């Protein structure tokens, strides 16, 4: 039952919907007069028909069944005379629905009949959330010869067993819906909200009066602390790492002296692994066998393997890992795998955010496209919850970026493992996969796409190494697109040879960028300087990126060209501060708002070798530059956060409506105060290039 009650939110992919598919048979085709004679329903659980989740009942309509209706569904007055009335079935039926999404064919009729039954029983009718396959089929259009249930089923090769019976038609509708899902995906319709919006193209008039209940899947408030802090903020350091030869008595003494609940135990030999001894471990052993326990060697009783987490991970990922493994302690490691601290359950806040807090660990443990899709689809709900908590938008974008990097890494791990079984990797394979652009800067919003690249140690274009990595890049980009991280329209992806090069080729590319004389020629260089390694040999990428920053700092002509690109594309403020919108009443706040700010910050970081990736960190670093106008820096930082927040809120509103997400904000949906704040922020955008000084003029 617990699984059956899973809620499908607006952002749930169609391929993972949990829903009920229903059909009814009635005494009339006029919903103003019709009474129920049969209800059939079958459940969908995470995008699959659940054979155990079936509802099939005859209903006594408390009237004679007209012969004309009997000729359609075959049910006579005698057939339903001893059946329960709908009033008797209502509690059972509502329990079966369990507040799930309802899918059906020509659902307006079924909903109207159910509404009438409720009215006749003097029961309050609450319109459920619905999705109509007839409207979806109409919207798809040319694939279907016409839009009767029989025609749609025939076009999709769905066999209807028990036509014009409620159970038979409900099952057929379920199978039709599952066949429509890939067709909808081809048209860019992936989520429930997008499908509901897309269905309006099928028959706007038919659903004009079809209301919906507000979404209830959002946690109104959650503890935001785990999303604002990293493991390094709470870990105990330096870690206590003891030799395996110590006795448990000595280990306990050390724990008491340092007031900790665990110590790490060194490997017993060169081929061994580190372990952990906790206070609870010792107490359990004493309870089972008190005599001689404290004389045992720590190396003999240490728990292995030693579970760990990186120091730069957000706390919610540590909490998710502890929950999944049912442990209370984690080793904290640096980027190179060295133990630098310890994290215990005592260090963490006790509040939990349910499934959302385990998002990161779900990504880490995904072993298939479906599991990866399921985990990634939770992100918008997490983002909405954090926004409701009033968490700083830059902390929210940092979390989105962090998980974008992690889903990219996990997808690469799955693809590399699969590819290695088919085509053995070249022997001397050293490479790093990088996420570029906003993902690298830690400033991703919900309208994200793929920006990734590969650097490999050595090899020629189209050589053995490059060919293998090309396959990896192609499959990686396709997998990410499959789970909802769209392909980059500009082609900035690992499958593209322009973004898959050896270290030597990347250095040659950098030299070429640095020698350019036209601002248009260096647009691609911008996002490269925001790159962050996520999979493979991190040191290979970090060395390249460090050298790139140094080289750019020594090439003032290149930086001047970048500065020309930092100017706003167009002034969004008209006469008397009026906001200039496009035909749809929206403003592109990334192109004409965020971009000049993060471009200015990037140039300052390159010019002064500020080795930071985020815009705020780069601007804060620039405050220490002699002669830098600190007040303007602070204003630009504030404007950056304000514009990010306005875009994110618009994306959340558009997600509910099923609109295609973008960086465009609808001005008429803002309050007067929000418009004034936008005007102020855009004025700071206009001034931001002044931070570059005369050197760049």
C-alpha positions as CSV (number, residue, x, y, z in Angstrom):
1,X,0.0,0.0,0.0
2,X,2.8,2.4,0.8
3,X,4.2,2.2,-2.7
4,X,0.7,2.6,-4.2
5,X,0.3,6.0,-2.4
6,X,3.3,7.5,-4.1
7,X,2.4,11.0,-5.3
8,X,3.1,12.1,-8.9
9,X,4.0,15.8,-8.9
10,X,3.9,18.2,-11.8
11,X,7.5,17.6,-12.5
12,X,7.3,13.8,-12.5
13,X,8.4,12.3,-15.9
14,X,5.6,10.6,-17.8
15,X,7.7,7.4,-17.8
16,X,7.6,7.3,-14.0
17,X,4.0,8.3,-13.3
18,X,2.1,6.7,-10.4
19,X,-1.6,6.9,-11.4
20,X,-5.0,5.2,-11.8
21,X,-6.4,4.5,-15.2
22,X,-10.2,4.3,-15.0
23,X,-13.3,3.7,-17.2
24,X,-17.0,3.6,-16.5
25,X,-20.1,2.1,-18.1
26,X,-23.4,3.9,-17.6
27,X,-27.1,3.9,-18.2
28,X,-26.9,6.8,-20.7
29,X,-24.5,8.7,-22.9
30,X,-25.9,12.0,-21.5
31,X,-23.9,12.8,-18.3
32,X,-26.9,14.9,-17.0
33,X,-28.9,11.7,-16.7
34,X,-26.4,8.8,-16.6
35,X,-25.9,6.5,-13.6
36,X,-23.0,4.1,-13.1
37,X,-23.4,0.4,-13.9
38,X,-19.7,-0.6,-13.8
39,X,-16.4,0.9,-12.7
40,X,-13.0,-0.5,-13.9
41,X,-9.6,0.8,-12.9
42,X,-6.0,-0.3,-12.9
43,X,-3.0,1.2,-11.3
44,X,0.3,2.5,-12.8
45,X,3.3,2.3,-10.5
46,X,6.3,4.3,-11.7
47,X,5.3,4.0,-15.3
48,X,4.3,0.4,-15.4
49,X,1.0,-1.4,-15.1
50,X,0.6,-2.9,-11.7
51,X,-1.3,-6.2,-12.2
52,X,-2.1,-6.4,-8.4
53,X,-3.7,-3.0,-8.3
54,X,-7.1,-3.5,-9.9
55,X,-10.6,-2.3,-9.1
56,X,-13.6,-3.9,-10.9
57,X,-17.1,-3.6,-9.6
58,X,-20.7,-3.7,-11.0
59,X,-22.9,-0.9,-9.6
60,X,-26.6,-0.9,-9.0
61,X,-27.9,2.3,-10.7
62,X,-31.1,2.2,-8.7
63,X,-33.0,2.4,-12.0
64,X,-33.7,0.3,-15.0
65,X,-30.9,0.0,-17.5
66,X,-32.2,1.1,-20.9
67,X,-32.0,-1.4,-23.7
68,X,-30.0,1.0,-25.9
69,X,-27.3,1.2,-23.3
70,X,-27.3,-2.6,-22.7
71,X,-26.7,-3.1,-26.4
72,X,-23.4,-1.2,-26.0
73,X,-21.9,-2.6,-22.8
74,X,-24.0,-5.8,-22.4
75,X,-25.2,-5.2,-18.9
76,X,-28.9,-5.5,-18.1
77,X,-31.0,-4.5,-15.2
78,X,-30.9,-8.1,-13.9
79,X,-27.1,-8.1,-14.1
80,X,-26.7,-5.3,-11.7
81,X,-29.8,-5.8,-9.5
82,X,-27.8,-7.4,-6.7
83,X,-24.7,-5.2,-7.0
84,X,-23.9,-2.5,-4.4
85,X,-24.9,1.0,-5.0
86,X,-22.3,3.7,-5.6
87,X,-23.0,5.0,-2.1
88,X,-21.9,1.6,-0.8
89,X,-18.9,1.5,-3.0
90,X,-17.7,5.1,-2.5
91,X,-15.4,4.5,0.5
92,X,-13.8,1.5,-1.2
93,X,-13.4,3.4,-4.5
94,X,-11.9,6.5,-2.8
95,X,-9.5,4.2,-0.9
96,X,-8.4,2.7,-4.2
97,X,-7.8,6.1,-5.9
98,X,-5.8,7.2,-2.9
99,X,-5.5,10.7,-4.2
100,X,-3.6,9.6,-7.3
101,X,-3.6,11.2,-10.7
102,X,-6.5,9.8,-12.8
103,X,-5.9,8.9,-16.4
104,X,-8.6,8.0,-18.9
105,X,-10.1,8.3,-22.3
106,X,-12.6,11.2,-22.8
107,X,-12.4,11.7,-19.1
108,X,-14.8,14.6,-19.1
109,X,-17.7,12.2,-19.4
110,X,-16.5,9.9,-16.5
111,X,-15.8,12.9,-14.3
112,X,-19.3,14.4,-15.0
113,X,-21.0,11.1,-14.1
114,X,-19.0,10.6,-10.9
115,X,-19.7,14.2,-9.9
116,X,-23.5,13.5,-10.4
117,X,-23.3,10.4,-8.3
118,X,-21.6,12.4,-5.5
119,X,-24.4,15.0,-5.7
120,X,-27.1,12.4,-5.6
121,X,-25.5,11.0,-2.4
122,X,-25.1,14.6,-1.0
123,X,-21.4,14.1,-0.9
124,X,-18.9,16.9,-1.6
125,X,-17.2,16.4,-5.0
126,X,-13.5,17.5,-5.2
127,X,-12.2,17.5,-8.8
128,X,-9.2,15.2,-9.1
129,X,-6.1,15.7,-11.1
130,X,-6.6,14.1,-14.5
131,X,-4.9,13.4,-17.8
132,X,-6.9,12.6,-20.9
133,X,-5.3,10.3,-23.5
134,X,-7.8,11.3,-26.1
135,X,-6.6,14.9,-25.8
136,X,-3.0,13.8,-25.9
137,X,-3.7,11.7,-29.1
138,X,-5.4,14.7,-30.7
139,X,-2.5,16.9,-29.9
140,X,0.0,14.4,-31.4
141,X,-2.2,14.6,-34.5
142,X,-1.0,13.0,-37.7
143,X,0.1,9.7,-36.0
144,X,-3.6,8.9,-35.4
145,X,-6.1,8.3,-38.3
146,X,-8.9,9.5,-36.0
147,X,-9.3,9.7,-32.3
148,X,-11.8,7.0,-31.2
149,X,-10.5,4.5,-28.7
150,X,-10.5,1.8,-31.3
151,X,-8.6,3.8,-33.8
152,X,-6.0,5.0,-31.4
153,X,-5.5,1.4,-30.1
154,X,-5.2,0.1,-33.7
155,X,-2.6,2.8,-34.6
156,X,-0.5,1.9,-31.5
157,X,-0.9,-1.9,-31.8
158,X,-2.9,-2.2,-28.6
159,X,-5.3,-5.1,-28.4
160,X,-8.6,-4.4,-26.5
161,X,-9.8,-7.4,-24.6
162,X,-13.4,-6.7,-23.4
163,X,-14.3,-3.7,-25.4
164,X,-17.1,-1.7,-23.8
165,X,-16.5,-3.2,-20.4
166,X,-15.0,-0.9,-17.8
167,X,-12.1,-3.2,-16.9
168,X,-11.3,-3.9,-20.5
169,X,-11.4,-0.3,-21.7
170,X,-9.4,0.8,-18.6
171,X,-6.6,-1.6,-19.3
172,X,-6.6,-0.7,-23.0
173,X,-6.4,3.0,-22.0
174,X,-3.4,2.2,-19.7
175,X,-1.6,0.4,-22.5
176,X,-2.4,3.3,-25.0
177,X,-1.0,5.8,-22.5
178,X,2.3,3.9,-22.1
179,X,2.6,3.8,-25.9
180,X,2.0,7.5,-26.2
181,X,4.8,8.4,-23.7
182,X,7.7,7.9,-26.2
183,X,5.7,9.7,-28.9
184,X,5.2,12.7,-26.5
185,X,8.9,12.6,-25.6
186,X,9.8,13.0,-29.2
187,X,7.8,16.3,-29.1
188,X,9.6,17.6,-26.0
189,X,6.8,16.6,-23.6
190,X,8.4,14.7,-20.7
191,X,6.6,15.7,-17.5
192,X,3.1,15.5,-16.2
193,X,2.8,19.3,-16.2
194,X,4.1,19.5,-19.8
195,X,1.6,16.7,-20.8
196,X,-1.3,18.6,-19.2
197,X,-0.3,21.8,-21.0
198,X,0.3,19.9,-24.3
199,X,-3.2,18.2,-24.1
200,X,-4.8,21.7,-24.3
201,X,-3.7,21.7,-27.9
202,X,-5.8,18.6,-28.5
203,X,-9.1,20.2,-27.4
204,X,-9.1,23.5,-25.7
205,X,-12.8,23.8,-25.4
206,X,-13.2,20.3,-24.0
207,X,-11.1,21.1,-20.9
208,X,-11.9,24.8,-20.5
209,X,-13.9,24.1,-17.4
210,X,-11.8,21.3,-16.1
211,X,-10.4,22.4,-12.8
212,X,-7.6,20.8,-10.8
213,X,-6.6,20.6,-7.2
214,X,-3.6,22.4,-6.1
215,X,-0.4,20.4,-6.0
216,X,0.2,19.0,-2.5
217,X,3.6,17.3,-3.0
218,X,5.7,20.2,-1.9
219,X,7.1,20.3,1.6
220,X,6.0,23.7,2.9
221,X,9.1,24.0,5.1
222,X,12.2,21.9,5.7
223,X,15.3,22.4,7.7
224,X,17.6,24.2,5.2
225,X,20.8,23.9,7.3
226,X,21.9,20.7,5.5
227,X,21.6,22.4,2.2
228,X,23.5,25.5,3.2
229,X,26.5,23.8,4.8
230,X,29.2,21.4,3.6
231,X,30.7,18.4,5.5
232,X,33.8,20.4,6.2
233,X,31.8,22.9,8.3
234,X,30.8,20.3,10.8
235,X,33.4,17.5,10.7
236,X,35.8,16.8,13.6
237,X,39.4,17.5,12.6
238,X,42.1,16.5,12.7
239,X,40.9,12.9,12.6
240,X,42.1,10.4,15.1
241,X,43.9,7.6,13.2
242,X,45.3,4.9,15.4
243,X,47.6,1.9,14.7
244,X,45.9,-1.6,14.6
245,X,48.1,-2.8,17.5
246,X,46.3,-0.7,20.1
247,X,44.0,-2.6,22.5
248,X,40.3,-1.6,22.8
249,X,41.0,-0.3,26.3
250,X,43.6,2.1,24.9
251,X,41.2,3.1,22.1
252,X,38.4,3.8,24.6
253,X,40.8,5.9,26.7
254,X,41.7,8.0,23.6
255,X,38.0,8.5,22.8
256,X,37.3,9.7,26.3
257,X,40.3,12.0,26.3
258,X,39.3,13.6,23.0
259,X,35.5,13.4,23.6
260,X,34.8,11.6,20.4
261,X,32.7,8.5,19.6
262,X,35.0,6.9,17.0
263,X,38.6,6.5,15.8
264,X,40.0,5.3,12.5
265,X,42.3,2.3,12.4
266,X,45.2,2.1,10.0
267,X,45.5,-0.9,7.7
268,X,47.3,-3.9,9.2
269,X,49.5,-4.3,6.1
270,X,50.2,-2.8,2.7
271,X,47.3,-4.6,1.1
272,X,44.9,-3.9,3.9
273,X,42.2,-1.3,4.3
274,X,41.4,1.3,6.9
275,X,38.7,0.6,9.4
276,X,36.7,2.2,12.2
277,X,36.1,1.4,15.9
278,X,33.1,3.2,17.5
279,X,32.0,3.6,21.0
280,X,28.9,1.5,20.2
281,X,31.0,-1.3,18.7
282,X,32.8,-1.7,22.0
283,X,29.7,-1.5,24.1
284,X,28.0,-4.2,22.0
285,X,31.0,-6.5,22.3
286,X,31.1,-5.9,26.1
287,X,27.4,-6.8,26.3
288,X,27.9,-10.1,24.4
289,X,31.2,-11.1,26.0
290,X,32.6,-8.9,28.7
291,X,35.7,-11.0,29.6
292,X,38.8,-10.1,27.7
293,X,37.2,-7.8,25.2
294,X,39.2,-4.8,26.2
295,X,42.4,-6.7,25.6
296,X,41.6,-7.3,21.9
297,X,43.6,-5.5,19.2
298,X,41.8,-2.7,17.4
299,X,42.8,-4.1,14.1
300,X,41.0,-7.3,14.7
301,X,37.6,-5.7,15.5
302,X,37.6,-2.6,13.3
303,X,34.6,-2.4,11.0
304,X,35.4,-2.5,7.3
305,X,35.0,-1.2,4.7
306,X,35.4,2.3,5.9
307,X,32.6,4.4,4.5
308,X,33.5,8.0,3.6
309,X,32.4,11.2,2.0
310,X,34.2,14.2,0.5
311,X,34.8,17.3,2.6
312,X,33.2,19.5,0.0
313,X,29.9,17.6,-0.1
314,X,26.8,19.2,1.2
315,X,25.6,17.9,4.5
316,X,22.4,16.5,3.1
317,X,24.4,14.0,1.1
318,X,26.2,12.8,4.2
319,X,22.8,12.4,5.9
320,X,21.4,10.5,3.0
321,X,24.4,8.1,3.0
322,X,24.1,7.4,6.7
323,X,20.4,6.8,6.3
324,X,21.0,4.3,3.4
325,X,23.8,2.4,5.1
326,X,22.3,2.6,8.6
327,X,25.6,3.9,10.1
328,X,26.4,6.7,12.4
329,X,29.9,7.7,11.4
330,X,31.6,8.6,8.1
331,X,35.3,9.3,7.4
332,X,35.8,12.6,5.6
333,X,38.3,12.6,2.8
334,X,40.0,15.3,0.7
335,X,39.9,15.4,-3.1
336,X,42.9,13.0,-3.2
337,X,41.3,10.4,-0.9
338,X,43.2,11.3,2.3
339,X,41.2,11.1,5.6
340,X,41.0,14.7,6.9
341,X,38.1,14.4,9.4
342,X,35.3,12.5,10.9
343,X,31.5,13.1,10.8
344,X,29.1,11.5,13.2
345,X,25.3,11.5,13.6
346,X,25.9,13.7,16.7
347,X,27.4,16.3,14.4
348,X,24.3,16.5,12.2
349,X,21.0,18.1,12.8
350,X,18.3,15.6,13.6
351,X,15.8,17.1,11.2
352,X,15.2,15.1,8.0
353,X,13.6,16.1,4.7
354,X,12.4,12.6,3.8
355,X,13.1,11.4,0.2
356,X,14.5,14.8,-0.7
357,X,17.5,14.5,1.6
358,X,18.4,11.2,0.0
359,X,18.4,12.6,-3.5
360,X,22.2,12.7,-3.7
361,X,22.7,9.2,-2.5
362,X,19.9,8.0,-4.8
363,X,22.0,9.4,-7.7
364,X,25.1,7.7,-6.4
365,X,23.5,4.3,-6.2
366,X,21.6,4.4,-9.5
367,X,22.4,1.4,-11.6
368,X,20.1,1.9,-14.6
369,X,18.7,4.7,-16.7
370,X,15.3,4.3,-14.9
371,X,16.8,4.7,-11.5
372,X,18.9,7.7,-12.6
373,X,15.8,9.2,-14.1
374,X,13.8,8.6,-10.9
375,X,16.4,10.2,-8.7
376,X,17.0,13.2,-11.0
377,X,13.2,13.9,-11.3
378,X,13.1,14.7,-7.6
379,X,15.3,17.8,-8.1
380,X,12.6,20.4,-9.0
381,X,10.6,19.4,-5.9
382,X,13.7,19.8,-3.7
383,X,14.3,23.2,-5.3
384,X,10.8,24.3,-4.7
385,X,11.0,23.3,-1.1
386,X,14.3,25.2,-0.6
387,X,12.8,28.3,-2.3
388,X,9.8,28.0,0.1
389,X,12.3,27.9,3.0
390,X,13.7,31.3,1.7
391,X,17.1,29.8,1.3
392,X,19.5,32.2,-0.5
393,X,19.1,31.6,-4.2
394,X,22.9,31.2,-4.7
395,X,22.9,28.4,-2.2
396,X,20.0,26.8,-4.2
397,X,21.9,27.2,-7.5
398,X,25.0,25.7,-5.9
399,X,22.9,22.6,-4.9
400,X,21.5,22.3,-8.4
401,X,25.0,22.5,-9.9
402,X,26.4,20.1,-7.4
403,X,23.8,17.5,-8.3
404,X,24.2,18.3,-12.0
405,X,27.9,17.4,-11.7
406,X,27.0,14.3,-9.7
407,X,24.4,13.1,-12.2
408,X,26.9,13.7,-15.0
409,X,29.5,11.7,-13.1
410,X,27.2,8.8,-12.3
411,X,25.9,8.7,-15.9
412,X,29.6,8.6,-17.0
413,X,30.3,5.7,-14.6
414,X,27.4,3.7,-16.0
415,X,28.3,4.4,-19.6
416,X,32.0,3.7,-19.1
417,X,31.2,0.4,-17.4
418,X,28.8,-0.7,-20.2
419,X,31.2,0.4,-22.9
420,X,34.1,-1.4,-21.4
421,X,32.2,-4.7,-21.7
422,X,31.8,-4.2,-25.4
423,X,35.0,-2.4,-26.3
424,X,38.0,-2.7,-24.1
425,X,39.4,0.7,-23.2
426,X,42.9,1.6,-24.6
427,X,45.7,0.6,-22.2
428,X,47.0,4.1,-21.6
429,X,43.7,5.7,-21.0
430,X,43.8,8.8,-18.8
431,X,41.1,11.4,-19.2
432,X,38.8,13.8,-17.3
433,X,35.2,14.7,-17.9
434,X,34.4,18.3,-17.2
435,X,31.2,20.3,-16.6
436,X,31.4,23.8,-18.0
437,X,29.5,27.0,-17.8
438,X,26.9,27.7,-15.1
439,X,27.3,24.1,-13.8
440,X,31.0,24.7,-13.2
441,X,30.3,28.1,-11.6
442,X,27.8,26.6,-9.3
443,X,25.0,28.8,-10.6
444,X,22.6,26.4,-12.5
445,X,18.9,27.0,-12.6
446,X,16.2,24.6,-13.6
447,X,16.4,25.6,-17.3
448,X,19.7,23.8,-17.7
449,X,21.3,21.9,-20.5
450,X,24.5,20.0,-21.1
451,X,27.8,21.8,-21.2
452,X,30.6,19.2,-20.9
453,X,34.0,18.4,-22.3
454,X,36.8,15.8,-22.2
455,X,40.5,16.2,-21.9
456,X,42.7,13.1,-22.3
457,X,46.4,12.6,-21.6
458,X,47.7,11.9,-25.0
459,X,46.6,10.7,-28.4
460,X,45.7,12.0,-31.9
461,X,42.3,13.1,-33.1
462,X,40.4,10.0,-34.3
463,X,43.1,7.8,-32.8
464,X,42.3,4.8,-30.6
465,X,41.9,6.8,-27.4
466,X,39.8,9.5,-29.1
467,X,37.5,6.9,-30.8
468,X,36.8,5.2,-27.5
469,X,36.1,8.5,-25.8
470,X,33.9,9.5,-28.7
471,X,31.7,6.5,-28.0
472,X,31.6,7.4,-24.3
473,X,30.7,11.0,-25.0
474,X,27.9,10.0,-27.4
475,X,26.3,7.6,-25.0
476,X,26.8,10.0,-22.1
477,X,25.1,12.9,-23.8
478,X,22.2,10.7,-25.0
479,X,21.8,9.3,-21.5
480,X,21.7,12.7,-19.9
481,X,19.2,13.9,-22.5
482,X,17.1,10.8,-21.7
483,X,16.8,11.6,-18.0
484,X,16.1,15.3,-18.6
485,X,19.3,17.2,-19.0
486,X,18.8,18.4,-22.6
487,X,21.5,18.4,-25.3
488,X,23.3,21.7,-25.7
489,X,22.0,23.6,-28.7
490,X,25.5,25.0,-29.2
491,X,27.1,21.6,-29.3
492,X,29.2,22.1,-26.2
493,X,29.3,18.4,-25.4
494,X,31.8,15.6,-25.1
495,X,30.6,13.9,-28.2
496,X,31.7,16.9,-30.3
497,X,35.4,16.7,-31.3
498,X,35.7,20.4,-30.6
499,X,35.1,19.7,-27.0
500,X,37.1,16.4,-26.8
501,X,40.8,16.9,-27.1
502,X,44.1,15.8,-25.7
503,X,45.9,18.0,-23.2
504,X,48.3,19.1,-25.8
505,X,45.4,19.9,-28.2
506,X,43.6,21.9,-25.5
507,X,46.7,24.0,-24.9
508,X,47.0,24.6,-28.6
509,X,43.3,25.6,-28.7
510,X,43.9,28.0,-25.8
511,X,46.8,29.5,-27.6
512,X,44.6,30.0,-30.6
513,X,41.9,31.7,-28.5
514,X,44.4,34.0,-26.9
515,X,45.7,35.1,-30.3
516,X,42.2,36.1,-31.7
517,X,41.3,39.7,-32.6
518,X,37.5,39.5,-32.9
519,X,35.2,39.2,-29.9
520,X,33.0,36.8,-31.8
521,X,35.9,34.4,-32.1
522,X,36.4,33.9,-28.4
523,X,32.8,33.3,-27.3
524,X,33.5,29.6,-26.8
525,X,36.5,30.4,-24.6
526,X,34.3,31.9,-21.9
527,X,32.7,28.8,-20.5
528,X,35.9,26.9,-20.6
529,X,37.3,29.0,-17.8
530,X,34.4,27.9,-15.6
531,X,35.1,24.2,-16.0
532,X,35.2,21.7,-13.1
533,X,36.2,18.0,-13.4
534,X,33.6,15.5,-12.4
535,X,34.8,12.1,-13.6
536,X,38.2,10.5,-14.3
537,X,41.6,11.9,-13.5
538,X,40.8,15.2,-11.9
539,X,44.4,16.3,-11.8
540,X,44.6,16.2,-15.6
541,X,41.8,18.8,-15.8
542,X,42.9,20.9,-12.8
543,X,46.5,21.2,-14.3
544,X,45.1,22.3,-17.6
545,X,42.7,24.8,-16.1
546,X,45.3,26.3,-13.8
547,X,47.7,26.8,-16.8
548,X,44.8,28.3,-18.7
549,X,44.1,31.0,-16.1
550,X,47.8,31.8,-15.9
551,X,48.1,32.1,-19.7
552,X,45.0,34.3,-19.9
553,X,46.2,36.6,-17.2
554,X,49.3,37.2,-19.3
555,X,47.4,38.1,-22.4
556,X,45.8,41.5,-21.9
557,X,44.6,41.7,-25.6
558,X,42.5,38.6,-25.1
559,X,41.0,40.0,-21.9
560,X,40.0,43.2,-23.6
561,X,38.1,41.2,-26.2
562,X,36.4,39.3,-23.5
563,X,35.5,42.6,-21.9
564,X,33.7,43.7,-25.1
565,X,31.5,40.6,-24.7
566,X,30.7,41.6,-21.1
567,X,28.6,44.6,-22.2
568,X,24.8,44.0,-22.0
569,X,23.4,42.9,-25.3
570,X,20.6,45.5,-25.0
571,X,19.4,48.1,-22.5
572,X,16.3,46.7,-20.9
573,X,15.5,50.0,-19.3
574,X,13.6,52.5,-21.4
575,X,12.5,56.1,-20.8
576,X,11.6,56.8,-17.2
577,X,12.9,53.4,-16.2
578,X,10.2,51.5,-18.1
579,X,11.1,47.8,-18.5
580,X,11.4,46.8,-22.2
581,X,9.8,43.4,-22.8
582,X,9.4,41.2,-25.8
583,X,6.2,40.4,-27.6
584,X,5.2,37.9,-24.9
585,X,5.7,40.4,-22.1
586,X,8.9,38.8,-20.9
587,X,12.5,39.9,-20.3
588,X,15.5,37.6,-20.9
589,X,17.3,38.1,-17.6
590,X,20.2,35.8,-18.3
591,X,21.3,37.4,-21.6
592,X,20.9,40.9,-20.5
593,X,21.2,40.6,-16.8
594,X,23.2,37.7,-15.5
595,X,25.6,37.4,-18.4
596,X,27.3,40.8,-18.1
597,X,27.7,40.2,-14.4
598,X,29.3,36.7,-14.6
599,X,31.3,37.7,-17.6
600,X,32.8,40.7,-15.7
601,X,33.5,38.5,-12.7
602,X,35.2,36.0,-14.9
603,X,37.5,38.6,-16.5
604,X,38.5,40.0,-13.2
605,X,39.3,36.5,-12.0
606,X,41.5,35.8,-15.0
607,X,43.2,39.2,-15.0
608,X,44.1,38.9,-11.3
609,X,44.5,35.1,-11.2
610,X,41.7,34.7,-8.7
611,X,41.3,30.9,-8.6
612,X,37.5,30.8,-7.9
613,X,34.7,29.6,-10.1
614,X,31.5,31.1,-8.7
615,X,30.6,34.7,-9.6
616,X,30.1,35.8,-6.0
617,X,33.5,34.4,-4.9
618,X,35.2,36.0,-7.9
619,X,33.6,39.4,-7.1
620,X,34.4,39.1,-3.4
621,X,38.0,38.3,-4.4
622,X,38.0,41.4,-6.6
623,X,37.1,43.6,-3.7
624,X,40.7,43.3,-2.5
625,X,42.1,44.7,-5.7
626,X,43.6,48.2,-5.1
627,X,41.3,51.0,-6.4
628,X,38.3,48.7,-6.8
629,X,35.0,50.5,-6.0
630,X,33.9,48.3,-3.2
631,X,30.3,49.7,-3.0
632,X,29.7,48.9,-6.7
633,X,31.1,45.4,-6.2
634,X,28.6,44.9,-3.4
635,X,25.8,46.2,-5.5
636,X,26.6,44.0,-8.4
637,X,26.8,41.0,-6.0
638,X,23.3,41.9,-4.7
639,X,22.0,42.4,-8.2
640,X,23.3,39.0,-9.3
641,X,21.4,37.2,-6.5
642,X,18.3,39.2,-7.1
643,X,18.2,38.4,-10.8
644,X,18.9,34.7,-10.1
645,X,16.0,34.6,-7.7
646,X,13.6,36.2,-10.1
647,X,14.5,33.7,-12.9
648,X,14.2,30.8,-10.5
649,X,10.7,31.9,-9.2
650,X,9.5,32.2,-12.8
651,X,10.8,28.8,-13.7
652,X,9.0,27.3,-10.7
653,X,5.7,29.0,-11.9
654,X,6.3,27.8,-15.4
655,X,7.0,24.2,-14.2
656,X,3.5,24.0,-12.7
657,X,2.0,25.2,-15.9
658,X,3.9,22.8,-18.1
659,X,5.6,25.6,-20.0
660,X,9.0,25.2,-21.6
661,X,11.5,26.5,-19.1
662,X,13.7,29.5,-20.0
663,X,15.5,32.4,-18.4
664,X,12.7,34.8,-19.5
665,X,10.7,36.5,-16.7
666,X,7.1,37.7,-17.2
667,X,7.1,41.3,-15.9
668,X,3.3,41.4,-15.4
669,X,3.5,38.5,-12.9
670,X,5.8,40.5,-10.6
671,X,4.6,42.7,-7.8
672,X,5.3,46.4,-8.0
673,X,8.1,46.0,-5.4
674,X,9.7,43.2,-7.5
675,X,9.6,45.3,-10.6
676,X,11.3,48.1,-8.8
677,X,14.0,45.7,-7.5
678,X,14.5,44.4,-11.1
679,X,15.0,48.0,-12.3
680,X,17.6,48.6,-9.6
681,X,19.4,45.3,-10.5
682,X,19.4,46.1,-14.2
683,X,20.9,49.5,-13.4
684,X,23.8,47.7,-11.6
685,X,24.2,45.4,-14.6
686,X,24.7,48.5,-16.8
687,X,27.4,49.7,-14.4
688,X,29.1,46.3,-13.8
689,X,31.6,46.6,-16.7
690,X,33.0,49.7,-14.9
691,X,34.6,47.3,-12.5
692,X,37.0,46.3,-15.3
693,X,38.5,49.8,-15.2
694,X,40.4,51.7,-17.9
695,X,42.7,48.8,-18.6
696,X,39.9,47.1,-20.6
697,X,38.7,50.1,-22.5
